[in-house]
Amino acid sequence: MTAARSTSFARFIAMAIAAVLTACAEPGVTEHVQADHALGATGTSSLHADRTLAEQGHAPPGSQLDADRRAAEQAAKPVLRRARSSWVGSVSVPMGSGERLPSIFTEPVKLNFDDAATGGKVSLRTMADRITAVTGVPVRLKADVFGAADAASRPVTPLPSAIPNLPTLPARPPGGAEGVSLPAAPVASPRDTSVSAVAMRWSGSLEGYLDLVTDQLSLSWEYRDGVVVIERCRTEFFEIAALESETDYHLGLSGADQANATSSGNGGGGTNSTASSSNEVNEHGKSNVIGSILAAIGQIIKDVPGSSVVRSDGSGRIAVTSSKETLSKVRDFLRVENESLLRQAQVQFDVYSVTRNESDERGIEWTAVLSALGGAYTGSYGSPTTLASATAANIGFSILTPTQSGVTNYATTHFGGSNAILKLLSEFGVSTQHREVSLLALNRTWDRKSSLGGRAYVSATIPGAASTTGVGAPGLVTSTVTTGDRYLAQPFILDNNTVVLKFGIGLSSLVNLVNFTSGTGSSQQTVQTPETTAINDQSTVALKAGQILVITGLSRLVSSDDRRALTDDAPIGLGGSKTQSRMREDFVIFVRPTIL
């Protein structure tokens, strides 16, 4: 017998060794899968030659690394910066139409048209005719030149019948190099200049002379299409760095507390007292960037006759027609506005929440079989359905029947087949959650993010229609409760890099759906009411770029105590259960704006 067992054991060892050697000699599933992966990577290596976008950009704009770098720079911004090389301007200025002014307008000349009858002054039209005769370049006067108040207050000087002899234009100034303009020496005072009285005493270039005359008369001149055009109102085109939209937002917080108290004396009388308080804060805002800018431009140009502003919906450009001086104001205004509108900020939210859960569940389930009660009676007893969860521990006790136990006594005869189950559970847990949200918004615009979920429930019932055969089944009305996380922010970046930040945070969750039942039998109806908890924070703060705002004191507490027994006063030991739970969640929120 011992030899047979030893032989069997030796065979088993031999088979095990053979199986191990076979497994080592032949590749398994893991080796096959790894070989397939290697083959696929080799075959598609050319497709993955380029790095991904995340790998190509070490810290692309909007990433966490880029935000940390900008926050470090902006929080400790240098007061003085040294440069070892020349600075290059960052703003491009257009050079105009590109047409080149004839060289005769840049060469030095002398104008000395002396007319004793007019005190050495001529009308603007006469001046244009004389310059045309001297240079051979047509000088055009637009109609709006004579439409101003100056033309209405002063009569226009009629054109002379004969133009006096024009002086010759020297090729180079005496005693100077060619192309060097002599300093201007106007004789007439600007206040004595009008479209009907222009002094033609000048030493310098014709370009400088046209600048002087047009500046004195609030006019402008431009060389285009081979013609010198003198005009009071000119048209320039601008772009507004904003999309056509109208923003309307509402922010609000509301709450109410109410308490009722009843007291009674020995005489049976009673008094009722009620205390209540409520608070409500609502904020409303409306903005239209393009509409407000157009209105501001309209205020700038309103005092100049013939001015207008028109916007093209196709390209978004605006055309402003006004005087040279007013267009300069419009140009400066739009430059500052576009610089402000194109600034953008990244607002980061770091939400930390610590949740502590405590629960206690206990109950007892009786299943009693009462046999031979008085010889001719039997009975049974069952406990209410337990409230304890399926994860609770079960401790069971049973009384066997005489047949099962082989013992015949009072307990087995009368209570055989009965059992009792104890359900016990005590639970404790702590969890920490971190939510990181990044919002990116242009200056004075809103950015919004949300992570929401919906839950359907029966909110109402509709009685069934009655007929000759009875009452039909009731109808159901369903609703949806939406909970989750909501974030919104609007940065206002000032010139000193201070960020006036308006933001709102809403964190809500569904606690329970409570059932309410009315009626019995076929007329029984049940509706549900959701129980939710929410944390809201809305504020307007001023932060330097890179500074961190810490929000504390936000927490929520949910406690429940459920009991199920035979009657209101019946002890749990007769059959029943109870559950108690408590959840507390504390929040710490960090907010940090940085400027891109």
BAGUVEX-398906 format. One record per residue (C-alpha): residue in three letters; x, y, z. Coordinates in steps of 0.05 Angstrom, whole numbers, plus 5000, padded with zeros to 4 digits. Layout:
<rs>
  type     X     Y     Z
   ALA     X     Y     Z
...
</rs>
This chain:
<rs>
  type     X     Y     Z
   MET  5000  5000  5000
   THR  5057  5047  5016
   ALA  5093  5030  4952
   ALA  5031  5044  4910
   ARG  5022  5112  4942
   SER  5095  5129  4930
   THR  5089  5110  4857
   SER  5027  5153  4848
   PHE  5061  5212  4881
   ALA  5122  5205  4836
   ARG  5078  5204  4774
   PHE  5043  5268  4797
   ILE  5110  5302  4808
   ALA  5134  5280  4739
   MET  5070  5306  4705
   ALA  5076  5373  4741
   ILE  5149  5381  4720
   ALA  5131  5363  4648
   ALA  5074  5414  4648
   VAL  5120  5469  4674
   LEU  5174  5452  4622
   THR  5122  5452  4567
   ALA  5095  5520  4589
   CYS  5166  5548  4589
   ALA  5181  5519  4520
   GLU  5118  5544  4486
   PRO  5097  5618  4486
   GLY  5035  5635  4524
   VAL  4979  5686  4512
   THR  5019  5744  4543
   GLU  5077  5732  4496
   HIS  5031  5728  4436
   VAL  4996  5793  4454
   GLN  5062  5830  4466
   ALA  5088  5805  4399
   ASP  5025  5830  4365
   HIS  5032  5899  4397
   ALA  5105  5903  4376
   LEU  5087  5884  4304
   GLY  5032  5936  4302
   ALA  5078  5991  4329
   THR  5131  5973  4277
   GLY  5081  5975  4220
   THR  5051  6042  4240
   SER  5115  6076  4263
   SER  5114  6124  4204
   LEU  5045  6149  4224
   HIS  5069  6169  4293
   ALA  5132  6204  4272
   ASP  5105  6272  4294
   ARG  5093  6287  4366
   THR  5024  6301  4392
   LEU  5000  6372  4403
   ALA  5009  6363  4478
   GLU  5081  6341  4467
   GLN  5097  6395  4416
   GLY  5076  6452  4463
   HIS  5114  6449  4528
   ALA  5065  6496  4561
   PRO  5010  6516  4511
   PRO  4964  6574  4530
   GLY  4908  6551  4575
   SER  4947  6493  4606
   GLN  4963  6486  4679
   LEU  5038  6496  4668
   ASP  5026  6560  4628
   ALA  4978  6586  4681
   ASP  5028  6572  4737
   ARG  5084  6607  4698
   ARG  5041  6668  4684
   ALA  5018  6671  4756
   ALA  5090  6671  4781
   GLU  5109  6727  4732
   GLN  5048  6770  4745
   ALA  5049  6762  4820
   ALA  5120  6791  4822
   LYS  5120  6837  4762
   PRO  5187  6873  4753
   VAL  5186  6949  4761
   LEU  5245  6961  4715
   ARG  5268  6921  4655
   ARG  5337  6927  4624
   ALA  5349  6914  4550
   ARG  5416  6903  4516
   SER  5387  6913  4446
   SER  5341  6962  4411
   TRP  5266  6958  4422
   VAL  5220  6943  4364
   GLY  5151  6974  4363
   SER  5094  6925  4373
   VAL  5040  6966  4340
   SER  5035  6970  4264
   VAL  5013  7036  4234
   PRO  4985  7036  4163
   MET  5021  7082  4113
   GLY  4959  7102  4074
   SER  4940  7088  4002
   GLY  5012  7081  3978
   GLU  5007  7135  3924
   ARG  5069  7178  3921
   LEU  5062  7254  3924
   PRO  5097  7289  3866
   SER  5165  7315  3885
   ILE  5146  7387  3869
   PHE  5105  7388  3933
   THR  5166  7372  3975
   GLU  5214  7421  3943
   PRO  5224  7489  3977
   VAL  5186  7548  3946
   LYS  5168  7619  3963
   LEU  5097  7644  3959
   ASN  5086  7719  3962
   PHE  5021  7737  3928
   ASP  5009  7808  3950
   ASP  4941  7837  3937
   ALA  4931  7906  3968
   ALA  4855  7902  3961
   THR  4850  7840  4003
   GLY  4909  7850  4049
   GLY  4949  7795  4018
   LYS  4893  7742  4025
   VAL  4854  7704  3974
   SER  4797  7655  3975
   LEU  4810  7581  3983
   ARG  4787  7568  3913
   THR  4836  7620  3886
   MET  4892  7587  3926
   ALA  4874  7519  3896
   ASP  4874  7548  3825
   ARG  4942  7580  3836
   ILE  4973  7516  3863
   THR  4944  7478  3804
   ALA  4975  7528  3756
   VAL  5043  7524  3791
   THR  5047  7448  3799
   GLY  5004  7422  3743
   VAL  4968  7376  3793
   PRO  4893  7388  3799
   VAL  4869  7412  3868
   ARG  4797  7393  3881
   LEU  4754  7427  3934
   LYS  4697  7384  3959
   ALA  4629  7415  3972
   ASP  4632  7404  4047
   VAL  4690  7453  4052
   PHE  4641  7511  4043
   GLY  4584  7480  4083
   ALA  4611  7497  4152
   ALA  4591  7554  4197
   ASP  4651  7595  4174
   ALA  4625  7595  4103
   ALA  4556  7617  4128
   SER  4583  7675  4169
   ARG  4631  7701  4116
   PRO  4616  7713  4042
   VAL  4657  7675  3993
   THR  4706  7718  3955
   PRO  4691  7715  3880
   LEU  4745  7689  3834
   PRO  4789  7744  3803
   SER  4783  7756  3729
   ALA  4857  7749  3719
   ILE  4909  7709  3756
   PRO  4973  7749  3770
   ASN  5040  7727  3746
   LEU  5065  7666  3784
   PRO  5137  7665  3809
   THR  5185  7614  3784
   LEU  5200  7555  3829
   PRO  5275  7547  3842
   ALA  5304  7477  3834
   ARG  5342  7483  3900
   PRO  5339  7533  3957
   PRO  5392  7587  3956
   GLY  5448  7568  4001
   GLY  5420  7499  4017
   ALA  5418  7428  3991
   GLU  5364  7402  3946
   GLY  5302  7375  3982
   VAL  5313  7413  4047
   SER  5251  7453  4065
   LEU  5258  7522  4094
   PRO  5222  7538  4159
   ALA  5151  7562  4151
   ALA  5139  7636  4158
   PRO  5064  7649  4154
   VAL  5044  7721  4163
   ALA  4969  7715  4173
   SER  4942  7697  4242
   PRO  4901  7632  4245
   ARG  4842  7669  4272
   ASP  4840  7713  4210
   THR  4840  7653  4163
   SER  4776  7629  4131
   VAL  4755  7597  4066
   SER  4748  7667  4037
   ALA  4813  7694  4066
   VAL  4875  7652  4060
   ALA  4944  7683  4064
   MET  4991  7662  4009
   ARG  5056  7684  4039
   TRP  5099  7623  4052
   SER  5170  7599  4050
   GLY  5178  7524  4051
   SER  5147  7465  4015
   LEU  5078  7464  3985
   GLU  5063  7402  4027
   GLY  5077  7442  4090
   TYR  5035  7500  4064
   LEU  4975  7455  4051
   ASP  4983  7426  4121
   LEU  4983  7496  4151
   VAL  4922  7520  4114
   THR  4880  7458  4125
   ASP  4899  7456  4199
   GLN  4877  7528  4208
   LEU  4810  7515  4174
   SER  4798  7447  4207
   LEU  4803  7415  4138
   SER  4845  7358  4111
   TRP  4878  7344  4046
   GLU  4900  7279  4012
   TYR  4933  7260  3946
   ARG  4895  7205  3912
   ASP  4883  7186  3840
   GLY  4931  7240  3816
   VAL  4890  7296  3849
   VAL  4900  7336  3912
   VAL  4832  7334  3947
   ILE  4816  7385  4001
   GLU  4757  7365  4044
   ARG  4726  7379  4110
   CYS  4700  7309  4125
   ARG  4738  7247  4107
   THR  4721  7174  4117
   GLU  4762  7122  4153
   PHE  4748  7049  4166
   PHE  4758  7015  4233
   GLU  4749  6946  4264
   ILE  4718  6931  4332
   ALA  4748  6870  4367
   ALA  4681  6842  4390
   LEU  4626  6797  4363
   GLU  4556  6821  4351
   SER  4520  6798  4414
   GLU  4478  6823  4471
   THR  4491  6795  4540
   ASP  4437  6792  4594
   TYR  4453  6759  4660
   HIS  4418  6747  4726
   LEU  4452  6727  4791
   GLY  4412  6716  4854
   LEU  4413  6686  4923
   SER  4350  6678  4966
   GLY  4333  6644  5030
   ALA  4280  6643  5085
   ASP  4275  6616  5155
   GLN  4210  6605  5192
   ALA  4194  6576  5260
   ASN  4127  6563  5295
   ALA  4120  6554  5371
   THR  4059  6535  5412
   SER  4054  6542  5488
   SER  3997  6524  5535
   GLY  3984  6538  5609
   ASN  3949  6499  5664
   GLY  3883  6529  5645
   GLY  3883  6495  5578
   GLY  3893  6558  5539
   GLY  3949  6566  5490
   THR  3988  6619  5452
   ASN  4021  6613  5385
   SER  4082  6652  5363
   THR  4114  6654  5294
   ALA  4183  6680  5277
   SER  4208  6686  5205
   SER  4264  6719  5168
   SER  4283  6722  5095
   ASN  4338  6751  5052
   GLU  4343  6759  4978
   VAL  4397  6788  4933
   ASN  4387  6794  4858
   GLU  4435  6823  4809
   HIS  4419  6839  4737
   GLY  4464  6863  4681
   LYS  4459  6877  4607
   SER  4513  6896  4557
   ASN  4521  6905  4483
   VAL  4594  6920  4466
   ILE  4586  6941  4394
   GLY  4524  6982  4407
   SER  4556  7020  4464
   ILE  4619  7034  4423
   LEU  4578  7060  4365
   ALA  4539  7105  4413
   ALA  4605  7132  4441
   ILE  4631  7147  4371
   GLY  4565  7183  4356
   GLN  4577  7228  4416
   ILE  4648  7244  4393
   ILE  4627  7264  4323
   LYS  4560  7296  4337
   ASP  4586  7368  4337
   VAL  4616  7363  4267
   PRO  4565  7376  4212
   GLY  4560  7321  4160
   SER  4590  7267  4206
   SER  4563  7196  4207
   VAL  4581  7126  4230
   VAL  4558  7063  4193
   ARG  4572  6990  4209
   SER  4575  6934  4159
   ASP  4544  6869  4185
   GLY  4582  6829  4134
   SER  4654  6846  4155
   GLY  4640  6879  4222
   ARG  4678  6942  4201
   ILE  4652  7011  4215
   ALA  4659  7072  4170
   VAL  4666  7139  4206
   THR  4659  7204  4167
   SER  4681  7267  4203
   SER  4734  7321  4205
   LYS  4808  7307  4211
   GLU  4812  7327  4284
   THR  4751  7287  4303
   LEU  4775  7226  4266
   SER  4839  7230  4306
   LYS  4797  7226  4370
   VAL  4757  7168  4342
   ARG  4822  7132  4323
   ASP  4851  7140  4393
   PHE  4786  7118  4425
   LEU  4780  7055  4383
   ARG  4853  7038  4393
   VAL  4845  7039  4469
   GLU  4779  7001  4465
   ASN  4807  6946  4421
   GLU  4868  6938  4465
   SER  4822  6929  4525
   LEU  4774  6882  4489
   LEU  4829  6837  4464
   ARG  4857  6825  4534
   GLN  4836  6759  4564
   ALA  4843  6724  4630
   GLN  4844  6652  4654
   VAL  4805  6640  4718
   GLN  4821  6576  4755
   PHE  4777  6544  4808
   ASP  4805  6490  4854
   VAL  4749  6459  4895
   TYR  4768  6413  4952
   SER  4714  6376  4989
   VAL  4722  6329  5049
   THR  4662  6283  5062
   ARG  4651  6245  5126
   ASN  4598  6190  5127
   GLU  4572  6155  5189
   SER  4516  6105  5191
   ASP  4487  6055  5239
   GLU  4437  6001  5220
   ARG  4405  5950  5266
   GLY  4343  5906  5264
   ILE  4313  5839  5279
   GLU  4270  5795  5234
   TRP  4224  5744  5267
   THR  4193  5686  5231
   ALA  4154  5649  5284
   VAL  4112  5587  5274
   LEU  4065  5575  5332
   SER  4040  5503  5332
   ALA  3991  5465  5377
   LEU  3964  5526  5412
   GLY  3912  5496  5456
   GLY  3913  5432  5414
   ALA  3871  5457  5355
   TYR  3903  5525  5338
   THR  3966  5546  5302
   GLY  3993  5614  5284
   SER  4050  5650  5248
   TYR  4086  5715  5257
   GLY  4131  5756  5210
   SER  4170  5820  5223
   PRO  4164  5882  5179
   THR  4212  5886  5121
   THR  4279  5909  5147
   LEU  4309  5978  5132
   ALA  4379  5950  5138
   SER  4418  5945  5074
   ALA  4441  5881  5041
   THR  4512  5894  5066
   ALA  4491  5887  5139
   ALA  4515  5827  5178
   ASN  4465  5772  5193
   ILE  4464  5732  5256
   GLY  4411  5676  5253
   PHE  4377  5633  5306
   SER  4329  5575  5290
   ILE  4286  5527  5330
   LEU  4283  5460  5297
   THR  4222  5416  5294
   PRO  4219  5350  5333
   THR  4231  5312  5269
   GLN  4293  5354  5251
   SER  4322  5355  5321
   GLY  4301  5286  5347
   VAL  4281  5321  5411
   THR  4210  5328  5435
   ASN  4197  5382  5486
   TYR  4155  5445  5494
   ALA  4200  5489  5451
   THR  4206  5442  5392
   THR  4132  5423  5395
   HIS  4104  5494  5398
   PHE  4158  5536  5365
   GLY  4192  5488  5318
   GLY  4208  5520  5250
   SER  4215  5590  5278
   ASN  4277  5632  5265
   ALA  4305  5701  5282
   ILE  4357  5741  5243
   LEU  4395  5799  5273
   LYS  4420  5851  5223
   LEU  4476  5897  5247
   LEU  4520  5947  5210
   SER  4562  6006  5231
   GLU  4597  6044  5176
   PHE  4646  6102  5176
   GLY  4684  6133  5118
   VAL  4722  6196  5098
   SER  4732  6216  5026
   THR  4768  6275  4994
   GLN  4751  6302  4926
   HIS  4788  6353  4883
   ARG  4755  6388  4824
   GLU  4798  6432  4779
   VAL  4761  6478  4731
   SER  4792  6530  4685
   LEU  4753  6585  4651
   LEU  4781  6628  4595
   ALA  4745  6693  4578
   LEU  4758  6757  4540
   ASN  4756  6822  4578
   ARG  4686  6837  4606
   THR  4655  6774  4576
   TRP  4625  6713  4610
   ASP  4651  6643  4608
   ARG  4609  6585  4635
   LYS  4621  6512  4650
   SER  4575  6460  4681
   SER  4572  6386  4696
   LEU  4500  6366  4708
   GLY  4458  6304  4715
   GLY  4382  6293  4714
   ARG  4337  6246  4752
   ALA  4265  6233  4733
   TYR  4211  6224  4786
   VAL  4135  6221  4792
   SER  4113  6291  4812
   ALA  4037  6283  4807
   THR  3982  6234  4789
   ILE  3919  6244  4748
   PRO  3856  6207  4771
   GLY  3832  6155  4722
   ALA  3770  6167  4681
   ALA  3705  6136  4707
   SER  3663  6092  4661
   THR  3606  6043  4667
   THR  3656  5987  4680
   GLY  3693  6024  4735
   VAL  3749  6073  4744
   GLY  3810  6070  4700
   ALA  3882  6068  4723
   PRO  3909  6136  4745
   GLY  3957  6173  4701
   LEU  4027  6196  4720
   VAL  4061  6264  4713
   THR  4136  6261  4712
   SER  4187  6315  4725
   THR  4263  6320  4724
   VAL  4308  6346  4778
   THR  4376  6371  4753
   THR  4436  6375  4799
   GLY  4511  6383  4789
   ASP  4566  6434  4787
   ARG  4561  6503  4754
   TYR  4617  6554  4745
   LEU  4615  6623  4713
   ALA  4662  6682  4713
   GLN  4670  6751  4682
   PRO  4739  6785  4687
   PHE  4748  6860  4680
   ILE  4822  6874  4669
   LEU  4845  6944  4688
   ASP  4906  6979  4659
   ASN  4946  6965  4722
   ASN  4934  6890  4714
   THR  4883  6888  4769
   VAL  4827  6839  4753
   VAL  4758  6857  4778
   LEU  4727  6788  4779
   LYS  4653  6772  4782
   PHE  4642  6697  4791
   GLY  4591  6647  4814
   ILE  4597  6575  4838
   GLY  4539  6527  4848
   LEU  4548  6456  4874
   SER  4485  6415  4884
   SER  4469  6341  4893
   LEU  4408  6297  4900
   VAL  4400  6268  4970
   ASN  4338  6226  4964
   LEU  4271  6218  4930
   VAL  4218  6215  4984
   ASN  4153  6176  4970
   PHE  4086  6202  4992
   THR  4028  6153  4987
   SER  3953  6167  4992
   GLY  3895  6119  4990
   THR  3891  6043  4991
   GLY  3878  5988  4943
   SER  3861  6008  4872
   SER  3857  6081  4892
   GLN  3926  6084  4922
   GLN  3971  6136  4891
   THR  4044  6152  4905
   VAL  4083  6215  4886
   GLN  4156  6233  4898
   THR  4191  6295  4922
   PRO  4266  6305  4912
   GLU  4310  6326  4969
   THR  4372  6365  4947
   THR  4429  6402  4979
   ALA  4467  6459  4946
   ILE  4526  6504  4959
   ASN  4526  6572  4924
   ASP  4578  6627  4925
   GLN  4573  6691  4884
   SER  4619  6749  4893
   THR  4655  6807  4861
   VAL  4728  6817  4882
   ALA  4789  6855  4859
   LEU  4853  6814  4853
   LYS  4921  6827  4825
   ALA  4939  6780  4769
   GLY  4965  6716  4799
   GLN  4936  6727  4868
   ILE  4895  6671  4901
   LEU  4828  6680  4934
   VAL  4809  6628  4987
   ILE  4735  6615  5002
   THR  4720  6577  5066
   GLY  4660  6566  5111
   LEU  4620  6528  5060
   SER  4593  6461  5086
   ARG  4531  6419  5083
   LEU  4503  6369  5132
   VAL  4452  6314  5117
   SER  4425  6271  5174
   SER  4371  6218  5172
   ASP  4337  6174  5224
   ASP  4290  6120  5199
   ARG  4252  6071  5244
   ARG  4206  6014  5225
   ALA  4168  5973  5279
   LEU  4102  5940  5292
   THR  4071  6001  5324
   ASP  4092  6070  5345
   ASP  4112  6048  5414
   ALA  4132  5976  5399
   PRO  4205  5959  5415
   ILE  4251  5938  5359
   GLY  4262  5871  5395
   LEU  4192  5848  5374
   GLY  4211  5855  5302
   GLY  4234  5917  5265
   SER  4294  5958  5245
   LYS  4323  6028  5246
   THR  4377  6064  5207
   GLN  4414  6127  5225
   SER  4462  6164  5179
   ARG  4500  6229  5179
   MET  4540  6260  5123
   ARG  4580  6324  5129
   GLU  4617  6356  5071
   ASP  4665  6415  5080
   PHE  4689  6456  5021
   VAL  4751  6498  5009
   ILE  4753  6537  4943
   PHE  4813  6571  4912
   VAL  4804  6623  4857
   ARG  4862  6651  4817
   PRO  4859  6697  4756
   THR  4918  6705  4708
   ILE  4925  6749  4647
   LEU  4942  6717  4581
</rs>
